[in-house]
Amino acid sequence: MDEFWVCQLCRSLNRLGSGKCYSCKNKYGSKPKDTGAINPTGASAPAPIAPMTAPGGGQSRAPYLSRPVALAPYQPPARGNNPPRGLRRPHPILAIRQKAARSLALRQSVPVAWLGYLTAVLLTMVVFGGVVLVLNLLPAASYLLQHLDASEAWGQLNAGQHGTVQTLGIGVAIAATVGLLCFSAFLGLTTHNATGLGADQPMLTPYRAGLCWASALWAQARIAVGLIVPAIIVSMGYPIPGLIAMVVAIEIAQRHMDDPLGWLTRPARHLADLYAKLGVEGSIGSPLASFWSVSFQIANLLAISVAALPALGLLVHTGFSLTGRSETLGWQSGGLGPPQLGIALLVGSLAGWALASMAMLVPITLGLVQRQRTRRTLVRVGRSRSWVARPGEGGYTPAAPSRNHPFGDDPDDRLVERIPRFDPQGSTGFAPERGPSDFGSDSELIG
């Protein structure tokens, strides 16, 4: 080390003959700058720690290992102008959902028979009320198709019909709302019971299964508003606001183009799939559920077509006005022309498919109740008694009860499979009852 020297600033190794550091270019013997003046905290530099001497003359541990450590008080980080965030209560719907999920998580299945029967009664009331309401509105609908005047069409009904239509309308609306809530809750609970009763995993979760029906109605309402309201505004003589409303409706529809028909296919596929998965041997498939799925989708597509009729009529009227024609081709005020017959057929088809799909929900709901009851019985009996399957086969072995058996007259015995007792020497094929002492060895047990 006699031929080299170490720079005190950058700790670089330099040759002895050089009077300047090759790295930092400072002269030989330059001292480092004092950093105490630029201490950001303003605290003085800690004093050097002198080594402590043990009583025996040896060097003891360092002082920082023997003295207690003084912790500085905690200072929370600065948040600026934002006040500290306090506790917030969860959203009411979210709180109800969490409470229901915790309650259902502890139960394998819940009884839903009473809810299913109540839903079937409400759906029946809606169907019959809807049929009577449509029959009472036929004269007004016929006049509306001929003259396109809603107020005059309503005047075609007498005072008694006015009261009947209003009463039926309010009653059907209330029954439909309560029926929708009951049906949604029934399907949600049934979806929860499916796995607990031994069925396969359904397509939707219980929450989605109960919410998809209200989502379908909400989607239909938005589609109807987006198609009808702009056409009405333009027909009233306000083209600019009508076009603005149309642009807004198109923009909202474009934002939901990632799943345009999910609101329609989810409930249609889930109900038919759930009905099939809850079935037992011999009644798994159901043509009724498949036909309901098709009718449900047809009714929703026809509802969209009916909602588009005002916009289509306004477009046709504008086209005839630009060509100089005052009357629409084929539209008759004294009868029903081809366009009027087409509209009547479309609206009538919508009413028929809607009522048919709602009517088919009644036996489907009762069928779901019955299938859950059957599966619950099988689960209960299977837990209490053992079922013996034939070796190599997945089914269960049918066995006739033996003579003088204590459970031979049990009405639920047909659900329980036992090991038959065969008698090689007897003519009936069954051996008489024997005690445990009658068996000589395990080879005599034939199962």
LINTA-V981328 format. One record per helix or strand. SS is the DSSP state (~ for helix, > for strand). FROM is the first residue (numbers start at 1). TO is the last residue. If there is no record, write none. Layout:
ss={SS	SS}
from={FROM	FROM}
to={TO	TO}
This chain:
ss={>	>	>	>	~	>	>	~	~	~	~	~	~	~	~	~	~	~	~	~	>	>	~	~	~}
from={4	13	20	27	36	53	59	63	92	113	138	150	159	206	239	257	262	287	309	338	389	396	411	436	442}
to={6	15	20	27	38	53	59	66	105	136	147	155	196	235	255	259	277	307	323	384	389	396	415	438	444}
